[in-house]
Amino acid sequence: VENRIKELHAVGLGRTSCGSFWANQFRVHLAAAAYMLIQELRRRAAGTQLERAQVWRLRETLLKIGATVREVTRKLYVSLPDSAVFAAVWCTIAQGLGRLPLIET
């Protein structure tokens, strides 16, 4: 539990450097929403090598990827680079969300 609390601070939950109360409140809400999204990524990564990864590891390996996104009619196509080490994990998570992406080589 203590590690999860530390992860909240890594997302920026404890950062309240704005001048007004409402701005700080909004910042805390955004950080909490970001943390919830990361937790959902972790939950969807069950059975992969990232199932017990910390927030910074998920962010670095799954979210900070240089990918090409194309929109065709009502669909989005994501082309991952050949050097994406965790492309299979990314596809597993996308499949858990309901859509299996097409991998272009």
C-alpha positions in Angstrom: 0.0 0.0 0.0 2.8 2.4 0.8 4.3 1.9 -2.7 0.9 2.8 -4.3 0.8 6.0 -2.2 4.3 6.9 -3.4 3.1 6.3 -7.0 0.4 8.9 -6.4 3.1 11.5 -5.7 5.0 10.4 -8.8 1.9 11.2 -10.9 1.9 14.7 -9.3 -0.9 14.4 -6.8 0.9 16.3 -4.0 1.8 19.2 -6.3 -0.4 22.1 -5.5 1.7 25.1 -6.6 -1.1 27.1 -8.2 -2.3 30.4 -6.7 -5.9 29.6 -6.1 -7.7 26.8 -4.3 -9.8 25.8 -7.4 -6.8 25.6 -9.6 -5.1 23.3 -7.1 -8.3 21.2 -6.7 -8.5 20.8 -10.5 -4.8 19.8 -10.6 -5.4 17.1 -7.9 -8.4 15.8 -9.8 -6.4 15.5 -13.0 -3.6 13.7 -11.2 -6.1 11.3 -9.6 -7.7 10.6 -13.0 -4.3 10.0 -14.6 -3.5 7.5 -11.8 -6.8 5.7 -12.3 -6.0 5.4 -16.0 -2.6 4.0 -15.2 -4.3 1.5 -12.8 -6.6 0.4 -15.6 -3.6 -0.1 -17.9 -2.0 -2.2 -15.1 -5.2 -4.3 -14.7 -5.4 -4.9 -18.5 -1.7 -6.0 -18.5 -2.5 -9.0 -16.3 -0.6 -12.0 -17.6 2.1 -10.0 -19.2 5.6 -9.0 -18.0 4.2 -5.6 -17.0 1.4 -6.8 -14.7 3.2 -5.7 -11.6 5.0 -2.7 -13.1 5.1 0.7 -11.3 3.5 3.8 -12.7 6.8 5.2 -14.1 7.5 1.9 -15.9 4.1 1.8 -17.5 4.3 5.4 -18.6 7.8 4.9 -20.1 7.0 1.6 -21.9 3.4 2.0 -23.0 2.5 5.6 -23.2 5.8 7.3 -24.4 6.0 5.5 -27.7 6.7 7.2 -31.0 3.8 5.8 -33.0 2.0 6.9 -36.2 -1.7 7.5 -35.8 -3.9 7.6 -38.9 -7.6 8.3 -39.1 -9.6 6.6 -41.8 -13.3 7.3 -41.7 -14.3 6.4 -38.2 -11.3 4.2 -37.3 -7.9 5.0 -35.9 -4.9 3.0 -37.0 -1.8 3.0 -34.7 1.4 1.9 -36.3 4.0 1.0 -33.8 7.7 1.3 -34.7 9.7 -1.9 -35.3 11.8 -1.1 -32.2 8.8 -1.1 -29.9 9.9 -3.8 -27.3 6.5 -4.0 -25.6 4.4 -4.1 -28.8 2.9 -7.4 -27.8 1.9 -6.1 -24.4 0.4 -3.0 -26.0 -1.7 -5.3 -28.2 -2.8 -7.4 -25.2 -3.9 -4.3 -23.4 -5.8 -2.9 -26.5 -7.5 -6.3 -26.9 -8.5 -6.2 -23.2 -10.1 -2.8 -23.9 -12.2 -4.3 -26.6 -10.3 -3.6 -29.8 -7.4 -5.6 -31.3 -5.2 -3.2 -33.2 -3.8 -3.9 -36.7 -0.1 -4.1 -36.5 1.6 -2.7 -39.6 5.2 -3.6 -40.4 
